[in-house]
């Protein structure tokens, strides 16, 4: 296996990772059990198991969530979290308790790997979002601490969708993608690895609820691509989860200027996540304003 190479751009302090192993990964998604390396019964195809939740020993059946080394790594330390033995059900379809197990796997692997660098957890759902295999999974990549990540810090709270005991879900004014959603813990100055069991249960329920509503938004719209999204968890202190729906393509203007064009106002996106028609919401706000003037 060739090592990853990090190439800096001195002027912008951005980095490029040269990882030739990635070209060997599957380029088409196929869910037939005999060809699906993530399917239960095919554990021997990915025998470098590092963690599991469920029954059985490493390499055996009985698991609920399984973590293995990535055969086609981006960096020298790269893991795959297989969400469940089911090749079709993802977070929006799985029971909340199972989603909680996925988040627990993230926490355990975050804490094991944090000594080796920045632990970046992300998911590509759908081919348009970058998934090379349809079987639902996410990934954990460990990036050397000296590499500067061009990632966002926590955005100000506005366009709140829902506020729970420990979390807030909202659509930041700075949203770069249609229906972009952030989930942030109220407990600040913590890493994801510090999440408690109580917080994890609440995050699982909130995440599942928001992704279900996102799918409803997708079905109601006239989008020209399949349903897809990315999410990632910030590796830094004051962590957050950012969910990015992939309903549109990025084109030359965005790539050439670094400017994002969002075709949905974040305030309307927040209303849609609440399950309210935007026009009705605006009318109610107008009536509320008029009543205050009387």
N, C-alpha and C positions, 0 to 999 in steps of 0.2 A: 504494500500500500504506500503510495507516494504521500509525502507530507504536504500540508497546505502551506502556501506562500502568501505573505502579507506585503502588499505594495502600497506605500503612502503617496498621496498627492501633497507635496510640501506646502503649496499655496493655500489649500483649503482645509488641511488637516484631516481629510477624508482618506479612507483606506479601501483597497480592493483586495479580495481574497482570490487567489488563483488556486482552484481545486479541481484538478483534472479527473478525479474519481467520479464527479457528479455526472459526467457525460455518459457513464455506463449504466446509470439507473434506468428503470423501465420508463418508456415514453408513452405508453398507452395504459389505460386503466382496464383491468379485467377482474371480474369478481367470481369467476368460476373457481370453486373450492380447490380443485387440483392445481390451479395456477396462482392462487392467492397466498402469498407467503405469510400473511397475517392471520389466516384462518386457523381455527382450532383443528388440530390433527396434523398441521404442517409445521409444528414447532421445530422440527429438525432442520428446516430450511433457514431458520434464524436462531441458531443455537447459542449465540453469545448473549444470553439473558442476564440482566443485572438486577432486576427487581420484578416482583409480581404481587398482586392482591388476588387472593382466591386460594383454591386448593392446589395440591400437586407440587412436585419439585421442579427446579429449572429444567426446561426442555420437555415437560410433560403437559398433558391436557389438564383442565380443571381451573384455569385462571379466569379472572374477571377483567383485570387490567394487567398488561404485560409491557415491560420496558426492555428493549434490546439495543445493542450497539447498531448504529446505522452502517449498512454495508457500503454506502456511497456517501461518505461524510463530507460536510462543508469544511469543517475544521478537524483538528486531530482528536477532539473529544466531541462526539455527536451521538445522541441517543434518540430512539423512536419510542413513543408511548402509544401502544395499540389500545384504542379506547374500549373495545369489547370483542368477544368472539364473533359477534354479528357483523357481517360484511356490509350491511346497509344502514343500520341505526347509528345515528350520531347524537350529539348532546341534546338536541331538541327533541329526540325521540326516546332517549333512554330514561329510566326512572331517576328521580332526583338523587336517590341514594347511590346509584351507580355513577352519576356525574360527580358526586362527592368523592368517590373513590379515585376518579381521574385526577381531581384537584389534589387529593392526598398523595398520589404518585408524584405529581409535580413538586409538592412540598418536600417529600423525602429525597427526591433526586436533586432538587435545588440545594438542600443542605449538605448532601454528600459531595456535590461538585463545586460548591462556592469557593473552596480552598484553592481550586485550580484556575479560577478566573471569573469572568462575568457570565452568569447563567441566564441565557436567553431562551424563553419558552414561547413557542408559536405554533399555530395550526393553519394549514391550508385546506379549506373545505371546497371541493369542486375543482375540476380541471382548469377552469379559467382563473382560479385563485392559486394555482401552482401545484396541485396535488397530482402526483404521478400514479398513485394507486387509489382506487375508490374506497377501499376498506378504511373507515374512519380512523385517523391517527393524528398525533401531533408530534412535535419534535423539541428536543432540548439540545442547544448548541452552547458549548463553553468557549468563550472568546478570551484571549489573553488580556490581563488587566491593563496593559499599556496601550491597547488599541482604543482609540477614541471612537465612541459610538455616536452617530449622527441621529440620535433619537430625542423625542420630545420630553420635556418635563411636564408635570401634571398641569393640565389646563384649568383656568378659573371655572368655578361652578356657575352655570347658567343653563337655561332650557332643561330644567330638571324633569326627568321622566317619572322617577319614583325615589323615595327616600326610605330606607329600611333602618333597623336599629344600628347596624354596623357598616352599611354601604349606601352609596348614592349612585344612581345611574342617570346619566345626562348626555346631551348632545352639544358639545362645546361650540361656541361661536366660530372657533377656528377650524371646525370640521372640514377636512379636505375631500371627503368622499360622501356621496349621498347616503343618508341614514347612518352615518358613523355614530357609534355609541361608546361612551367610556363608563367603566364601573370603577369607583375608587373607594377604598376603605376610609372610614372616619378616623381610624387610628393611624395617625401620621408618623413619620420618621421610622418606619419599619420596612423590612424587606419582605418579599412574598414568603420566604422561608419561615417568617415569624407568625404566619397566620394560625389562629387557634382552631380547634375542632368546631367550636360554635360558629365562628366566622366562616369556616369552610362550608358548613351546612347551609348557611344563609346565601353565600356566594353561588353555590350549586343551584339552588332554587331560582335565584335572580337571573343567573346566566341562562338557564333553560327557558325561563319565561320570556326573556328578551329575544332569544334566538327564535322561539316559536312566533313571537310577534313580528320579527323581521321576515320570516317566511311568509306570513300573512300579507305583509306589505308588498313583498315580491309578487305574490300571486295576484294581488289587486292591480298591479302596475302592468305596463306594456314594455317590459324589458326585453332586449334582444339577445340576452345571454342566459345560460343556465344559472340556477341558484348557486351562489358561491359566496364565501366570505373568508377573511383571515382574522385571526385574533392573536394578540401577543400580550405577554406580561412583562412589564418593565423590570429589568434586572437590578435597578437601583433603589435606593432609599426613597420613601414616598412613592411606592409602587402603585401601579394602576393596571387595569386590563382594558385594552383598546380593541373594539370590534369594528372591522372595516368590511362592509358589504362590497362585493365586486359586481355591481350592476352595470358599470360603465368601463370603457377602455381608456387608458391614458394614451394621448397622442403627442405629436411633435411639439406643440406649443408647451405642454406641461414638461415634457422631457428636456426641451431646450432652454426654458426659462426658470424652471424650478417652481413656477407658480401653479397652484392647483385650481381647477375650475369645478366648483360644486354646483350642480344643477338643482339641488334641493336646499332650501333655507333650513338651517339647523333648528329654528323654532318650530317650523312645520314638521320636521322629523320627530321632534320630541312629542308633539301632539299625536302623530301617527303611532308612535310606540305606546302611547296611552290608550290607543284604540278609539280615538275620537276623530271625526271628520274635520280637516283643517278649516273649511268654510264655516262649519257650525261653531267651531271654537272661536273664530274671529268675530262672528256675530255675537256670541255670548260675551266676549270681552268688550265689544262696542256697547252692548246693552248695560253691562256693568259700569262702564265709564259714564254713560248717560245718567244712570241711576244715582251715581255719586254727585252729579252736578245738580240734581233736583233738590 
